[in-house]
Amino acid sequence: MPRSRRLERTVAVKCARPDDVLAGRRLIKEGRYAARLRHPHIVGVCDVLQDGADGACRVVMEYVPWPPPR
């Protein structure tokens, strides 16, 4: 399970393949739009990363366990 050292919490990471530039651009755009949303049924975006060590684009989101606690 990925963990953010900076935020000190578990996160979910959505990645685009490094060899698919168009998918990377779409993912970054999606992450930027999602970061503007605030709703109890939409996970929050913590960060949008480009050009990592492998060249992939990533969106870092809050982790929501499934099934949700009752």
Phi and psi restraints in degrees (range 20) as a CNS / XPLOR table:
assign (resid 1 and name C) (resid 2 and name N)
       (resid 2 and name CA) (resid 2 and name C) 1.0 -65.8 20.0 2
assign (resid 2 and name N) (resid 2 and name CA)
       (resid 2 and name C) (resid 3 and name N) 1.0 142.9 20.0 2
assign (resid 2 and name C) (resid 3 and name N)
       (resid 3 and name CA) (resid 3 and name C) 1.0 -132.7 20.0 2
assign (resid 3 and name N) (resid 3 and name CA)
       (resid 3 and name C) (resid 4 and name N) 1.0 130.9 20.0 2
assign (resid 3 and name C) (resid 4 and name N)
       (resid 4 and name CA) (resid 4 and name C) 1.0 -81.8 20.0 2
assign (resid 4 and name N) (resid 4 and name CA)
       (resid 4 and name C) (resid 5 and name N) 1.0 120.6 20.0 2
assign (resid 4 and name C) (resid 5 and name N)
       (resid 5 and name CA) (resid 5 and name C) 1.0 -69.8 20.0 2
assign (resid 5 and name N) (resid 5 and name CA)
       (resid 5 and name C) (resid 6 and name N) 1.0 -37.8 20.0 2
assign (resid 5 and name C) (resid 6 and name N)
       (resid 6 and name CA) (resid 6 and name C) 1.0 -67.2 20.0 2
assign (resid 6 and name N) (resid 6 and name CA)
       (resid 6 and name C) (resid 7 and name N) 1.0 -42.1 20.0 2
assign (resid 6 and name C) (resid 7 and name N)
       (resid 7 and name CA) (resid 7 and name C) 1.0 -91.5 20.0 2
assign (resid 7 and name N) (resid 7 and name CA)
       (resid 7 and name C) (resid 8 and name N) 1.0 -13.9 20.0 2
assign (resid 7 and name C) (resid 8 and name N)
       (resid 8 and name CA) (resid 8 and name C) 1.0 55.0 20.0 2
assign (resid 8 and name N) (resid 8 and name CA)
       (resid 8 and name C) (resid 9 and name N) 1.0 49.5 20.0 2
assign (resid 8 and name C) (resid 9 and name N)
       (resid 9 and name CA) (resid 9 and name C) 1.0 -154.9 20.0 2
assign (resid 9 and name N) (resid 9 and name CA)
       (resid 9 and name C) (resid 10 and name N) 1.0 163.1 20.0 2
assign (resid 9 and name C) (resid 10 and name N)
       (resid 10 and name CA) (resid 10 and name C) 1.0 -74.7 20.0 2
assign (resid 10 and name N) (resid 10 and name CA)
       (resid 10 and name C) (resid 11 and name N) 1.0 139.0 20.0 2
assign (resid 10 and name C) (resid 11 and name N)
       (resid 11 and name CA) (resid 11 and name C) 1.0 -132.0 20.0 2
assign (resid 11 and name N) (resid 11 and name CA)
       (resid 11 and name C) (resid 12 and name N) 1.0 163.6 20.0 2
assign (resid 11 and name C) (resid 12 and name N)
       (resid 12 and name CA) (resid 12 and name C) 1.0 -108.5 20.0 2
assign (resid 12 and name N) (resid 12 and name CA)
       (resid 12 and name C) (resid 13 and name N) 1.0 141.7 20.0 2
assign (resid 12 and name C) (resid 13 and name N)
       (resid 13 and name CA) (resid 13 and name C) 1.0 -124.8 20.0 2
assign (resid 13 and name N) (resid 13 and name CA)
       (resid 13 and name C) (resid 14 and name N) 1.0 126.1 20.0 2
assign (resid 13 and name C) (resid 14 and name N)
       (resid 14 and name CA) (resid 14 and name C) 1.0 -107.3 20.0 2
assign (resid 14 and name N) (resid 14 and name CA)
       (resid 14 and name C) (resid 15 and name N) 1.0 127.3 20.0 2
assign (resid 14 and name C) (resid 15 and name N)
       (resid 15 and name CA) (resid 15 and name C) 1.0 -121.2 20.0 2
assign (resid 15 and name N) (resid 15 and name CA)
       (resid 15 and name C) (resid 16 and name N) 1.0 149.7 20.0 2
assign (resid 15 and name C) (resid 16 and name N)
       (resid 16 and name CA) (resid 16 and name C) 1.0 -106.2 20.0 2
assign (resid 16 and name N) (resid 16 and name CA)
       (resid 16 and name C) (resid 17 and name N) 1.0 146.8 20.0 2
assign (resid 16 and name C) (resid 17 and name N)
       (resid 17 and name CA) (resid 17 and name C) 1.0 -61.8 20.0 2
assign (resid 17 and name N) (resid 17 and name CA)
       (resid 17 and name C) (resid 18 and name N) 1.0 138.9 20.0 2
assign (resid 17 and name C) (resid 18 and name N)
       (resid 18 and name CA) (resid 18 and name C) 1.0 -62.2 20.0 2
assign (resid 18 and name N) (resid 18 and name CA)
       (resid 18 and name C) (resid 19 and name N) 1.0 -26.6 20.0 2
assign (resid 18 and name C) (resid 19 and name N)
       (resid 19 and name CA) (resid 19 and name C) 1.0 -88.1 20.0 2
assign (resid 19 and name N) (resid 19 and name CA)
       (resid 19 and name C) (resid 20 and name N) 1.0 -1.4 20.0 2
assign (resid 19 and name C) (resid 20 and name N)
       (resid 20 and name CA) (resid 20 and name C) 1.0 -111.7 20.0 2
assign (resid 20 and name N) (resid 20 and name CA)
       (resid 20 and name C) (resid 21 and name N) 1.0 89.6 20.0 2
assign (resid 20 and name C) (resid 21 and name N)
       (resid 21 and name CA) (resid 21 and name C) 1.0 -63.6 20.0 2
assign (resid 21 and name N) (resid 21 and name CA)
       (resid 21 and name C) (resid 22 and name N) 1.0 -41.2 20.0 2
assign (resid 21 and name C) (resid 22 and name N)
       (resid 22 and name CA) (resid 22 and name C) 1.0 -63.4 20.0 2
assign (resid 22 and name N) (resid 22 and name CA)
       (resid 22 and name C) (resid 23 and name N) 1.0 -43.7 20.0 2
assign (resid 22 and name C) (resid 23 and name N)
       (resid 23 and name CA) (resid 23 and name C) 1.0 -62.9 20.0 2
assign (resid 23 and name N) (resid 23 and name CA)
       (resid 23 and name C) (resid 24 and name N) 1.0 -37.4 20.0 2
assign (resid 23 and name C) (resid 24 and name N)
       (resid 24 and name CA) (resid 24 and name C) 1.0 -62.8 20.0 2
assign (resid 24 and name N) (resid 24 and name CA)
       (resid 24 and name C) (resid 25 and name N) 1.0 -43.1 20.0 2
assign (resid 24 and name C) (resid 25 and name N)
       (resid 25 and name CA) (resid 25 and name C) 1.0 -64.1 20.0 2
assign (resid 25 and name N) (resid 25 and name CA)
       (resid 25 and name C) (resid 26 and name N) 1.0 -41.8 20.0 2
assign (resid 25 and name C) (resid 26 and name N)
       (resid 26 and name CA) (resid 26 and name C) 1.0 -64.9 20.0 2
assign (resid 26 and name N) (resid 26 and name CA)
       (resid 26 and name C) (resid 27 and name N) 1.0 -39.2 20.0 2
assign (resid 26 and name C) (resid 27 and name N)
       (resid 27 and name CA) (resid 27 and name C) 1.0 -65.3 20.0 2
assign (resid 27 and name N) (resid 27 and name CA)
       (resid 27 and name C) (resid 28 and name N) 1.0 -42.6 20.0 2
assign (resid 27 and name C) (resid 28 and name N)
       (resid 28 and name CA) (resid 28 and name C) 1.0 -62.2 20.0 2
assign (resid 28 and name N) (resid 28 and name CA)
       (resid 28 and name C) (resid 29 and name N) 1.0 -43.5 20.0 2
assign (resid 28 and name C) (resid 29 and name N)
       (resid 29 and name CA) (resid 29 and name C) 1.0 -62.6 20.0 2
assign (resid 29 and name N) (resid 29 and name CA)
       (resid 29 and name C) (resid 30 and name N) 1.0 -44.4 20.0 2
assign (resid 29 and name C) (resid 30 and name N)
       (resid 30 and name CA) (resid 30 and name C) 1.0 -59.3 20.0 2
assign (resid 30 and name N) (resid 30 and name CA)
       (resid 30 and name C) (resid 31 and name N) 1.0 -44.7 20.0 2
assign (resid 30 and name C) (resid 31 and name N)
       (resid 31 and name CA) (resid 31 and name C) 1.0 -63.1 20.0 2
assign (resid 31 and name N) (resid 31 and name CA)
       (resid 31 and name C) (resid 32 and name N) 1.0 -40.1 20.0 2
assign (resid 31 and name C) (resid 32 and name N)
       (resid 32 and name CA) (resid 32 and name C) 1.0 -66.0 20.0 2
assign (resid 32 and name N) (resid 32 and name CA)
       (resid 32 and name C) (resid 33 and name N) 1.0 -42.0 20.0 2
assign (resid 32 and name C) (resid 33 and name N)
       (resid 33 and name CA) (resid 33 and name C) 1.0 -67.3 20.0 2
assign (resid 33 and name N) (resid 33 and name CA)
       (resid 33 and name C) (resid 34 and name N) 1.0 -43.6 20.0 2
assign (resid 33 and name C) (resid 34 and name N)
       (resid 34 and name CA) (resid 34 and name C) 1.0 -64.3 20.0 2
assign (resid 34 and name N) (resid 34 and name CA)
       (resid 34 and name C) (resid 35 and name N) 1.0 -31.3 20.0 2
assign (resid 34 and name C) (resid 35 and name N)
       (resid 35 and name CA) (resid 35 and name C) 1.0 -65.5 20.0 2
assign (resid 35 and name N) (resid 35 and name CA)
       (resid 35 and name C) (resid 36 and name N) 1.0 -22.0 20.0 2
assign (resid 35 and name C) (resid 36 and name N)
       (resid 36 and name CA) (resid 36 and name C) 1.0 -81.4 20.0 2
assign (resid 36 and name N) (resid 36 and name CA)
       (resid 36 and name C) (resid 37 and name N) 1.0 -16.1 20.0 2
assign (resid 36 and name C) (resid 37 and name N)
       (resid 37 and name CA) (resid 37 and name C) 1.0 -85.9 20.0 2
assign (resid 37 and name N) (resid 37 and name CA)
       (resid 37 and name C) (resid 38 and name N) 1.0 141.9 20.0 2
assign (resid 37 and name C) (resid 38 and name N)
       (resid 38 and name CA) (resid 38 and name C) 1.0 -133.2 20.0 2
assign (resid 38 and name N) (resid 38 and name CA)
       (resid 38 and name C) (resid 39 and name N) 1.0 110.7 20.0 2
assign (resid 38 and name C) (resid 39 and name N)
       (resid 39 and name CA) (resid 39 and name C) 1.0 -158.4 20.0 2
assign (resid 39 and name N) (resid 39 and name CA)
       (resid 39 and name C) (resid 40 and name N) 1.0 142.1 20.0 2
assign (resid 39 and name C) (resid 40 and name N)
       (resid 40 and name CA) (resid 40 and name C) 1.0 -62.8 20.0 2
assign (resid 40 and name N) (resid 40 and name CA)
       (resid 40 and name C) (resid 41 and name N) 1.0 -19.5 20.0 2
assign (resid 40 and name C) (resid 41 and name N)
       (resid 41 and name CA) (resid 41 and name C) 1.0 -103.2 20.0 2
assign (resid 41 and name N) (resid 41 and name CA)
       (resid 41 and name C) (resid 42 and name N) 1.0 11.2 20.0 2
assign (resid 41 and name C) (resid 42 and name N)
       (resid 42 and name CA) (resid 42 and name C) 1.0 -123.6 20.0 2
assign (resid 42 and name N) (resid 42 and name CA)
       (resid 42 and name C) (resid 43 and name N) 1.0 127.8 20.0 2
assign (resid 42 and name C) (resid 43 and name N)
       (resid 43 and name CA) (resid 43 and name C) 1.0 -67.8 20.0 2
assign (resid 43 and name N) (resid 43 and name CA)
       (resid 43 and name C) (resid 44 and name N) 1.0 147.5 20.0 2
assign (resid 43 and name C) (resid 44 and name N)
       (resid 44 and name CA) (resid 44 and name C) 1.0 -82.8 20.0 2
assign (resid 44 and name N) (resid 44 and name CA)
       (resid 44 and name C) (resid 45 and name N) 1.0 147.2 20.0 2
assign (resid 44 and name C) (resid 45 and name N)
       (resid 45 and name CA) (resid 45 and name C) 1.0 -94.3 20.0 2
assign (resid 45 and name N) (resid 45 and name CA)
       (resid 45 and name C) (resid 46 and name N) 1.0 126.8 20.0 2
assign (resid 45 and name C) (resid 46 and name N)
       (resid 46 and name CA) (resid 46 and name C) 1.0 -91.0 20.0 2
assign (resid 46 and name N) (resid 46 and name CA)
       (resid 46 and name C) (resid 47 and name N) 1.0 -36.7 20.0 2
assign (resid 46 and name C) (resid 47 and name N)
       (resid 47 and name CA) (resid 47 and name C) 1.0 -162.7 20.0 2
assign (resid 47 and name N) (resid 47 and name CA)
       (resid 47 and name C) (resid 48 and name N) 1.0 155.6 20.0 2
assign (resid 47 and name C) (resid 48 and name N)
       (resid 48 and name CA) (resid 48 and name C) 1.0 -125.3 20.0 2
assign (resid 48 and name N) (resid 48 and name CA)
       (resid 48 and name C) (resid 49 and name N) 1.0 123.7 20.0 2
assign (resid 48 and name C) (resid 49 and name N)
       (resid 49 and name CA) (resid 49 and name C) 1.0 -119.4 20.0 2
assign (resid 49 and name N) (resid 49 and name CA)
       (resid 49 and name C) (resid 50 and name N) 1.0 138.4 20.0 2
assign (resid 49 and name C) (resid 50 and name N)
       (resid 50 and name CA) (resid 50 and name C) 1.0 -124.3 20.0 2
assign (resid 50 and name N) (resid 50 and name CA)
       (resid 50 and name C) (resid 51 and name N) 1.0 152.7 20.0 2
assign (resid 50 and name C) (resid 51 and name N)
       (resid 51 and name CA) (resid 51 and name C) 1.0 53.4 20.0 2
assign (resid 51 and name N) (resid 51 and name CA)
       (resid 51 and name C) (resid 52 and name N) 1.0 56.5 20.0 2
assign (resid 51 and name C) (resid 52 and name N)
       (resid 52 and name CA) (resid 52 and name C) 1.0 -70.2 20.0 2
assign (resid 52 and name N) (resid 52 and name CA)
       (resid 52 and name C) (resid 53 and name N) 1.0 -169.6 20.0 2
assign (resid 52 and name C) (resid 53 and name N)
       (resid 53 and name CA) (resid 53 and name C) 1.0 -59.0 20.0 2
assign (resid 53 and name N) (resid 53 and name CA)
       (resid 53 and name C) (resid 54 and name N) 1.0 -32.2 20.0 2
assign (resid 53 and name C) (resid 54 and name N)
       (resid 54 and name CA) (resid 54 and name C) 1.0 -100.0 20.0 2
assign (resid 54 and name N) (resid 54 and name CA)
       (resid 54 and name C) (resid 55 and name N) 1.0 2.8 20.0 2
assign (resid 54 and name C) (resid 55 and name N)
       (resid 55 and name CA) (resid 55 and name C) 1.0 84.4 20.0 2
assign (resid 55 and name N) (resid 55 and name CA)
       (resid 55 and name C) (resid 56 and name N) 1.0 2.7 20.0 2
assign (resid 55 and name C) (resid 56 and name N)
       (resid 56 and name CA) (resid 56 and name C) 1.0 -81.8 20.0 2
assign (resid 56 and name N) (resid 56 and name CA)
       (resid 56 and name C) (resid 57 and name N) 1.0 156.4 20.0 2
assign (resid 56 and name C) (resid 57 and name N)
       (resid 57 and name CA) (resid 57 and name C) 1.0 -99.6 20.0 2
assign (resid 57 and name N) (resid 57 and name CA)
       (resid 57 and name C) (resid 58 and name N) 1.0 144.7 20.0 2
assign (resid 57 and name C) (resid 58 and name N)
       (resid 58 and name CA) (resid 58 and name C) 1.0 -139.5 20.0 2
assign (resid 58 and name N) (resid 58 and name CA)
       (resid 58 and name C) (resid 59 and name N) 1.0 146.8 20.0 2
assign (resid 58 and name C) (resid 59 and name N)
       (resid 59 and name CA) (resid 59 and name C) 1.0 -118.4 20.0 2
assign (resid 59 and name N) (resid 59 and name CA)
       (resid 59 and name C) (resid 60 and name N) 1.0 124.3 20.0 2
assign (resid 59 and name C) (resid 60 and name N)
       (resid 60 and name CA) (resid 60 and name C) 1.0 -100.4 20.0 2
assign (resid 60 and name N) (resid 60 and name CA)
       (resid 60 and name C) (resid 61 and name N) 1.0 122.8 20.0 2
assign (resid 60 and name C) (resid 61 and name N)
       (resid 61 and name CA) (resid 61 and name C) 1.0 -125.0 20.0 2
assign (resid 61 and name N) (resid 61 and name CA)
       (resid 61 and name C) (resid 62 and name N) 1.0 162.4 20.0 2
assign (resid 61 and name C) (resid 62 and name N)
       (resid 62 and name CA) (resid 62 and name C) 1.0 -63.7 20.0 2
assign (resid 62 and name N) (resid 62 and name CA)
       (resid 62 and name C) (resid 63 and name N) 1.0 145.8 20.0 2
assign (resid 62 and name C) (resid 63 and name N)
       (resid 63 and name CA) (resid 63 and name C) 1.0 -91.1 20.0 2
assign (resid 63 and name N) (resid 63 and name CA)
       (resid 63 and name C) (resid 64 and name N) 1.0 130.5 20.0 2
assign (resid 63 and name C) (resid 64 and name N)
       (resid 64 and name CA) (resid 64 and name C) 1.0 -118.9 20.0 2
assign (resid 64 and name N) (resid 64 and name CA)
       (resid 64 and name C) (resid 65 and name N) 1.0 114.7 20.0 2
assign (resid 64 and name C) (resid 65 and name N)
       (resid 65 and name CA) (resid 65 and name C) 1.0 -65.9 20.0 2
assign (resid 65 and name N) (resid 65 and name CA)
       (resid 65 and name C) (resid 66 and name N) 1.0 148.4 20.0 2
assign (resid 65 and name C) (resid 66 and name N)
       (resid 66 and name CA) (resid 66 and name C) 1.0 -127.4 20.0 2
assign (resid 66 and name N) (resid 66 and name CA)
       (resid 66 and name C) (resid 67 and name N) 1.0 133.3 20.0 2
assign (resid 66 and name C) (resid 67 and name N)
       (resid 67 and name CA) (resid 67 and name C) 1.0 -72.9 20.0 2
assign (resid 67 and name N) (resid 67 and name CA)
       (resid 67 and name C) (resid 68 and name N) 1.0 153.6 20.0 2
assign (resid 67 and name C) (resid 68 and name N)
       (resid 68 and name CA) (resid 68 and name C) 1.0 -65.2 20.0 2
assign (resid 68 and name N) (resid 68 and name CA)
       (resid 68 and name C) (resid 69 and name N) 1.0 147.8 20.0 2
assign (resid 68 and name C) (resid 69 and name N)
       (resid 69 and name CA) (resid 69 and name C) 1.0 -64.6 20.0 2
assign (resid 69 and name N) (resid 69 and name CA)
       (resid 69 and name C) (resid 70 and name N) 1.0 145.3 20.0 2
